[in-house]
């Protein structure tokens, strides 16, 4: 503490060993704190006399600095925890994504359907749509009777966008090669979008759609 104002002490008023009173703290102004200190001298009238005034600079500045530092620390910890939580959820989503496709490729349909919510909906490349896990399964079984051989799929790692703490959107580029009976070839490049919802701690598919990639016409032609 650096004194910026001092009132001279009368030697007779403050002999050596005279006890000092407890400093009284007065706040004068927004950023200034004044401490008043006095001595007790029974032999004089008046027996109590103020001897020093200190104005303490930076008291409020330091208080504000400490508050700001604590606030920044809290925000940093919150941000760190939120980032860690997001990374954890992303890893969980990617694990779910891989397990769904592995179940499909290995023919483990029971496991594949276990990742769908009961009221899930799908939109297909031809624009048709189905809602309800039971109806989706029935449509898939019918489509299998139309296929010839085993279709092949390749896809990119999906991008993940959280729409809330329990809802996320996954988008991936997919290339499919599907041959139908009679020799018709379908598939090609498409955007695969999946909306997942966390139910009792598990990410489940609530919606998916497959949009064919169709080049836009050249505006200059």
ChimeraX attribute file (.defattr): number of C-alpha atoms within 10 A of each C-alpha:
attribute: neighborCount
match mode: 1-to-1
recipient: residues
	/A:1	9
	/A:2	8
	/A:3	11
	/A:4	10
	/A:5	12
	/A:6	11
	/A:7	10
	/A:8	9
	/A:9	12
	/A:10	10
	/A:11	8
	/A:12	9
	/A:13	20
	/A:14	18
	/A:15	11
	/A:16	8
	/A:17	6
	/A:18	12
	/A:19	12
	/A:20	16
	/A:21	13
	/A:22	10
	/A:23	13
	/A:24	10
	/A:25	13
	/A:26	12
	/A:27	12
	/A:28	11
	/A:29	8
	/A:30	7
	/A:31	13
	/A:32	16
	/A:33	17
	/A:34	18
	/A:35	15
	/A:36	16
	/A:37	17
	/A:38	18
	/A:39	19
	/A:40	17
	/A:41	18
	/A:42	11
	/A:43	9
	/A:44	11
	/A:45	9
	/A:46	9
	/A:47	11
	/A:48	17
	/A:49	18
	/A:50	15
	/A:51	17
	/A:52	17
	/A:53	18
	/A:54	19
	/A:55	22
	/A:56	18
	/A:57	16
	/A:58	14
	/A:59	14
	/A:60	14
	/A:61	12
	/A:62	11
	/A:63	11
	/A:64	12
	/A:65	13
	/A:66	12
	/A:67	12
	/A:68	12
	/A:69	12
	/A:70	12
	/A:71	12
	/A:72	12
	/A:73	12
	/A:74	12
	/A:75	12
	/A:76	12
	/A:77	12
	/A:78	12
	/A:79	12
	/A:80	12
	/A:81	12
	/A:82	12
	/A:83	12
	/A:84	12
	/A:85	12
	/A:86	14
	/A:87	12
	/A:88	11
	/A:89	18
	/A:90	17
	/A:91	12
	/A:92	13
	/A:93	21
	/A:94	16
	/A:95	12
	/A:96	17
	/A:97	19
	/A:98	12
	/A:99	15
	/A:100	20
	/A:101	14
	/A:102	14
	/A:103	15
	/A:104	15
	/A:105	15
	/A:106	9
	/A:107	11
	/A:108	13
	/A:109	13
	/A:110	10
	/A:111	14
	/A:112	17
	/A:113	19
	/A:114	13
	/A:115	18
	/A:116	21
	/A:117	19
	/A:118	16
	/A:119	15
	/A:120	20
	/A:121	20
	/A:122	20
	/A:123	16
	/A:124	14
	/A:125	14
	/A:126	9
	/A:127	10
	/A:128	8
	/A:129	12
	/A:130	17
	/A:131	15
	/A:132	15
	/A:133	19
	/A:134	13
	/A:135	15
	/A:136	19
	/A:137	14
	/A:138	10
	/A:139	12
	/A:140	10
	/A:141	11
	/A:142	11
	/A:143	11
	/A:144	13
	/A:145	10
	/A:146	12
	/A:147	17
	/A:148	15
	/A:149	11
	/A:150	12
	/A:151	15
	/A:152	12
	/A:153	15
	/A:154	10
	/A:155	14
	/A:156	11
	/A:157	13
	/A:158	18
	/A:159	13
	/A:160	17
	/A:161	13
	/A:162	15
	/A:163	12
	/A:164	9
	/A:165	10
	/A:166	14
	/A:167	17
	/A:168	20
	/A:169	19
	/A:170	19
	/A:171	19
	/A:172	17
	/A:173	18
	/A:174	22
	/A:175	19
	/A:176	15
	/A:177	14
	/A:178	18
	/A:179	18
	/A:180	17
	/A:181	11
	/A:182	9
	/A:183	10
	/A:184	10
	/A:185	13
	/A:186	11
	/A:187	16
	/A:188	14
	/A:189	18
	/A:190	19
	/A:191	17
	/A:192	20
	/A:193	21
	/A:194	22
	/A:195	22
	/A:196	25
	/A:197	22
	/A:198	16
	/A:199	12
	/A:200	7
	/A:201	8
	/A:202	13
	/A:203	23
	/A:204	24
	/A:205	27
	/A:206	22
	/A:207	20
	/A:208	18
	/A:209	19
	/A:210	21
	/A:211	17
	/A:212	17
	/A:213	14
	/A:214	9
	/A:215	6
	/A:216	6
	/A:217	7
	/A:218	6
	/A:219	5
	/A:220	4
	/A:221	4
